[in-house]
Amino acid sequence: MSTVLPDLRYSAEHEWIDSASPARIGISQVAVDALGDVVYLDLPEAGSTVTAGEVCGEVESTKSVSELFSPVTGTVVEVNAEAVDNPAVLNEDPYGAGWLFTVEVSEEGPLLSAQEYADANGGELG
């Protein structure tokens, strides 16, 4: 069963966000496990603006291509170049080395607690 970290919040579209400033964003292990082997990432550029609930990139796996939605509105501060160069890191460590980008948040979209996300998606709090 996929792990859901209790200290993060989640979007219904399977992105996670931490409470740091700027906030770090990634995709949940539930999503990574459903995607299979991630082979390509298209992420927003540093300095660009993302809008909560809108598409800001793509995650391509051996199974499919999925749109990446921003869980918040704000300015992208940093993109994880290591994940772009080696997308397989998402499969190995989606909550650690597999983070995607950081955002200076101006407004949050609708977010779920870890328990709400786990209940809705079959993950296990870990």
N, C-alpha and C positions, 0 to 999 in steps of 0.2 A: 504494500500500500504506500502511496506517495505521502511524503512528509509535508506538513504545513507548520511553519515556524510560528510560535505563539506571539513573538514580539514584533511581528510585521502586520500590516493591513493589506487588504487585497481588493482588486477590482473584480467585477463579475466576469471580465474578459481575461482573467488569470494573471494580471500583472501584480507584483508586490511592490510595496513602498515602505521604507523605514522612516523613523522619526527624526533623522538627522537634518541638518541644514547646511548645504543643499541636500535634498532628499535623494537617496539612492533608489533606483528602480530596476526591477528585473522581472522575469516570468517565473511562475510557480513550478515546483516539481511536478504537480499534477499536469500542467500543460506540457512540460518537457517530456514527461513519460508518455503522454498521448501523441506527441509529435514524433517521437523516435529520435534517430540521430540527426542533430542539428548540423547543417552543412554551410549555411550562409546567413548573415545578418545584414539588414539594411536599417541603420539607426539614424535618428536625427543628428544634425551637425551641432557642435558646440556653438553657442550664440544664437541658435534658432529658437523660435517659440513653439511650444506644444500646447495643445488645448485638451482639457479633460474630456474623455470619451471619443476623441477623434483619432484617426489613424495617424501614426507617426513613423511607421517603418514596417518591415517585414521580417519574418523568421521562416527560413526555408529548411525543411528537413528532407530525409530520404522518402518520407511519406507524402508530404504536402507543403504548400506555401501558406502561411497564416499571417494575417495582418496583425501589427502590433499597435495597441491602443494606449494612449497616455492616460494614466489615472489622475493626473493633475494638470492644471494650467500653469505655465511659467516659462522660464528661460533655461535652456539646456546649458549646463555649466561644463560638463565633462562627459566624454564618451569613452567607454571601456575598449581601448584599442586592442588589448590582448584578446578580448572576446571576439572582436571583428576579425582579427588575424587567425584565431583558433576557435571557431564557434563550438567545437566539441566540448569546450569547458562548461557550457551550459548543462550538458548531460552529466558531467562529473560533479559540478558544484554550483547548482542554480542559485543558491542563496549566498554564496561567497564569491569566489573568483569569477562566477558567471553573471555578475551584475551587468546591466546594459548601459545606463547613463545616469547622471545626476541632474536635478532640476532645482533652481531657485523658485520655490512654489509661491504663486500669487493666489491660487484658488484650488481647493481640492474638489475632485469629482466625488460621486457616491462611492464610498469604500466600505468594505466588510471587515469585521473583526476576524481573527484567525479561526475562532470557533464557528462563526457564521459561514466562512468560506469552506472550512472542512466539512461542515454539515451539508452544504449545497453541492460539494464536488467529490465527496467520498475520500477526502484526505484524512490523515491521522496527525493530530498535534504531536509535534516532536521536540 
